[in-house]
């Protein structure tokens, strides 16, 4: 039985990882607040989470457009190799998603230069990640640049707690990405590695929660920790890698 159109687009957007994006957004706003630990307004949190989700969806959807030739050989179960969606359509929708997410960030008051840096990092990763092993740095850089862009919103600041969290998040994503690259090595235990990668993706919010706990932001930390089981549930409903 073929998947529904909605499920196909959610898979292209790697919607199974959206909870970790929301957790990153919350941690970014709380850790870059003038008084660390201060909650953002509900409207700001909602719109920032939407912007982050759109940027993430755009990046991953474009990733499938960039990787179509590779996927025909190594991931034939994906939508483009199966002929379910045209490569040009995927590229167009991904571009619109990314542009919408970045535009919303700028509309909220984020630095246009930081937003452009986020776009460049995403596009460079999509273009290079199958060609350059060092692209794991760009993968981590995508999450970091989203956080940095949010920290340029009016009233936000990049203090020591924020920077320390960025370093921890960057290292975690690099390790995760290195494991993900090993899935395609000849003789690698693909299924086992895939399961480890999915678990690590779901546990990204745990990094956020620990950083927030270190600043005594208890309630935001609990919210980020709650994104771990939410992420595991989301991974059962849509793709995460």
Secondary structure as UniProt FT lines:
FT   HELIX           5..12
FT   TURN            13..14
FT   HELIX           15..17
FT   HELIX           18..31
FT   TURN            36..37
FT   HELIX           42..66
FT   HELIX           68..74
FT   TURN            76..77
FT   TURN            79..83
FT   HELIX           87..108
FT   HELIX           112..128
FT   TURN            129..131
FT   TURN            133..134
FT   HELIX           135..151
FT   TURN            154..155
FT   HELIX           160..182
FT   TURN            183..184
FT   TURN            186..187
FT   HELIX           190..202
FT   HELIX           204..214
FT   TURN            215..216
FT   HELIX           218..237
//
